Amino acid sequence: MNYYDKILATIFIFITTASLLGYLTSIPMNLSMASGTTPSIVLMMHGLFGNAPVKK
């Protein structure tokens, strides 16, 4: 499992956890999804621009 696979897995965990939180608690779904997608976007931007894959 390389670095970018770990980023994708973490994004999946953030979004899944946020959707479960919205579904199982009294937190509004749009608020829980926003709290899960915000760190996902940050991770995605880091993977694309901060530590971009390059050919060796």
C-alpha positions as a Markdown table, in Angstrom:
| # | Residue | x | y | z |
|---|---|---|---|---|
| 1 | Met | 0.0 | 0.0 | 0.0 |
| 2 | Asn | 1.7 | 3.2 | -1.1 |
| 3 | Tyr | 1.3 | 6.8 | 0.0 |
| 4 | Tyr | -1.5 | 7.6 | -2.5 |
| 5 | Asp | -3.5 | 4.5 | -1.6 |
| 6 | Lys | -3.4 | 5.6 | 2.1 |
| 7 | Ile | -4.6 | 9.1 | 1.1 |
| 8 | Leu | -7.6 | 7.5 | -0.8 |
| 9 | Ala | -8.4 | 5.2 | 2.1 |
| 10 | Thr | -8.3 | 8.1 | 4.5 |
| 11 | Ile | -10.7 | 10.1 | 2.3 |
| 12 | Phe | -13.0 | 7.2 | 2.2 |
| 13 | Ile | -12.9 | 6.9 | 6.0 |
| 14 | Phe | -13.6 | 10.6 | 6.5 |
| 15 | Ile | -16.6 | 10.6 | 4.2 |
| 16 | Thr | -18.0 | 7.3 | 5.5 |
| 17 | Thr | -17.6 | 8.4 | 9.1 |
| 18 | Ala | -19.3 | 11.7 | 8.4 |
| 19 | Ser | -22.3 | 10.1 | 6.7 |
| 20 | Leu | -22.7 | 7.6 | 9.5 |
| 21 | Leu | -22.6 | 10.4 | 12.0 |
| 22 | Gly | -25.3 | 12.3 | 10.2 |
| 23 | Tyr | -27.4 | 9.2 | 9.8 |
| 24 | Leu | -27.1 | 7.9 | 13.4 |
| 25 | Thr | -27.1 | 11.1 | 15.4 |
| 26 | Ser | -29.2 | 14.2 | 15.5 |
| 27 | Ile | -26.5 | 16.2 | 13.7 |
| 28 | Pro | -27.9 | 17.5 | 10.4 |
| 29 | Met | -26.6 | 15.5 | 7.4 |
| 30 | Asn | -25.4 | 18.6 | 5.5 |
| 31 | Leu | -23.3 | 19.6 | 8.6 |
| 32 | Ser | -21.8 | 16.2 | 9.1 |
| 33 | Met | -21.0 | 15.8 | 5.4 |
| 34 | Ala | -19.3 | 19.2 | 5.4 |
| 35 | Ser | -17.2 | 18.2 | 8.3 |
| 36 | Gly | -16.2 | 15.1 | 6.5 |
| 37 | Thr | -15.5 | 16.5 | 3.1 |
| 38 | Thr | -13.5 | 19.5 | 4.3 |
| 39 | Pro | -10.5 | 17.4 | 5.5 |
| 40 | Ser | -11.0 | 15.1 | 2.4 |
| 41 | Ile | -10.6 | 18.1 | 0.1 |
| 42 | Val | -7.5 | 19.2 | 2.0 |
| 43 | Leu | -6.0 | 15.7 | 1.7 |
| 44 | Met | -6.8 | 15.5 | -2.0 |
| 45 | Met | -5.2 | 18.9 | -2.7 |
| 46 | His | -2.1 | 17.8 | -0.8 |
| 47 | Gly | -1.9 | 14.6 | -2.8 |
| 48 | Leu | -2.3 | 16.4 | -6.1 |
| 49 | Phe | -0.3 | 19.6 | -5.6 |
| 50 | Gly | 1.7 | 19.4 | -2.3 |
| 51 | Asn | 3.2 | 16.0 | -2.8 |
| 52 | Ala | 2.4 | 15.3 | -6.5 |
| 53 | Pro | 3.3 | 12.0 | -8.1 |
| 54 | Val | 6.2 | 12.4 | -10.5 |
| 55 | Lys | 7.8 | 10.0 | -12.9 |
| 56 | Lys | 11.3 | 8.9 | -12.0 |
